[in-house]
Each structure stands twice: as structure tokens, then as C-alpha cells.
Amino acid sequence: METTRRVGAEDAPSTATAEGMPAARRTVDGYLAATFPWYGLDEAFTGPRRLMQVGTAADGTVQHGSIGHGDEPSVRADTGAEKQRFAVVVSMASSPVRRSGDGTGVLDATTVSSAAWLAGSGLLACTWPAQMDHGLRDDWLDQQTETAFELADDLDGPAWSVLSLPVDGVPVPFHYRESEFGWVLAGSALGGVHIGAYGRGMSAYGLGFSVIGDITTYA
């Protein structure tokens, strides 16, 4: 999958920029630049929602982005992360193999496997296994991220089951797997968008997804 640059809340300063643009506006601008619709949990979820980050190609084209629901994930286990309830929805533009923006190479196609890998690596990024020393976590994360990539490349393998969930009210089959750290799922919506999701403390079985009508309400 194409290497992308993340742009989101962590990139935006807590105060206005030198140009006078508020940080919240900088954050939502990345989402507004996308040429595909954003998905989040449907109206059955009534908890807090937030923008997280978008990923862009080298030419600045928005490739994917995430919307958080529920608690804001915390990495360290000693902050009560194991009690958190959250779900993160990843929207990814479906695209074929294509030339890079600068014409020097070829970019891989984005598929359901791409969304599954983004969701799997996202779950790992907010996971800190109990009893793990800080110095060992980087090695653990590298190893587990490679495993997540291999699993995403084998969606028909035994690690995955099929879970039907509504997308804009229409049942859609998702590839689904659980681990001790949470759950991951991935599927495709109408309109050329792949949906990935990951979470912990919230059951995936009762979730539904829908297009976000006005992303600026999340800013």
C-alpha cells in the first residue's frame, strides 16, 4: 500500500497559526479536501465523536482518514486503557493501480485488505500489553504490525470470520477478527469507499455505519 503522510489533530497547534487559521480549522480542512465520502457510526451511537487524522499521498491527495467514537484511546495500560470503550472508523478511497503524482513510479491499488491493515495497525498503536517494559514496546509493535499486515493480506484465512453490518441501512459483509487487544473489521461500501474499523470495550456486533453529512460538525 502506498506510503502516506498523516495530517490531523496532532499536526495542528493548540492555538491559532501564524496565518491566523484556528487549529480546529486546519484539522477539518484535510477531511474537506477528500474526494470521497467519510463514514462514521450511524445514529444509534450517541456518544462523543472526533476527528483523528487523514493520510495523504506524496502529491497531497487525501487517501484515507479516521473518525473516533467514544473514549479517546490511551496507550499506557496504567492509565486505565483496558477499561476504555471506543471505536474508530477508517474511510479509504478505492483506487486502481496508478501512476504517482510526479510520474516517477506506480502506486498500488487500495483494497479491502488496505483498510484491514490500517485498522489493525491503528488498534496496535493504542495498545500497551500488560507487564511490558517501555523499551520492549517498539520491538513488539514492529512485530505485531507485520503480523497485522500478513493477516490483512489473507482475508479469506482462518483468522477472519464474516460479519454482516448495515452501511447506510444496507447489510454489507465485513471481514472480522478479534484478539486480546480488541477487534478489527473491514469491508466495502457503495461509491468506491473501503471501510475499516477497530475498537475495544464496544461490541462490533451491534454497530452500523453511515455517511457523514457534514464533517465540519466534528471540528
Secondary structure as GFF3:
##gff-version 3
##sequence-region A 1 219
A	DSSP	beta_strand	5	8	.	.	.	ID=ss1
A	DSSP	three_ten_helix	9	11	.	.	.	ID=ss2
A	DSSP	alpha_helix	23	32	.	.	.	ID=ss3
A	DSSP	beta_strand	39	41	.	.	.	ID=ss4
A	DSSP	beta_strand	49	56	.	.	.	ID=ss5
A	DSSP	beta_strand	62	70	.	.	.	ID=ss6
A	DSSP	three_ten_helix	77	79	.	.	.	ID=ss7
A	DSSP	three_ten_helix	81	83	.	.	.	ID=ss8
A	DSSP	beta_strand	86	93	.	.	.	ID=ss9
A	DSSP	beta_strand	98	99	.	.	.	ID=ss10
A	DSSP	beta_strand	106	107	.	.	.	ID=ss11
A	DSSP	alpha_helix	112	125	.	.	.	ID=ss12
A	DSSP	alpha_helix	134	152	.	.	.	ID=ss13
A	DSSP	beta_strand	161	167	.	.	.	ID=ss14
A	DSSP	beta_strand	170	179	.	.	.	ID=ss15
A	DSSP	beta_strand	182	189	.	.	.	ID=ss16
A	DSSP	beta_strand	193	200	.	.	.	ID=ss17
A	DSSP	three_ten_helix	204	206	.	.	.	ID=ss18
A	DSSP	beta_strand	209	211	.	.	.	ID=ss19
A	DSSP	three_ten_helix	215	218	.	.	.	ID=ss20
###
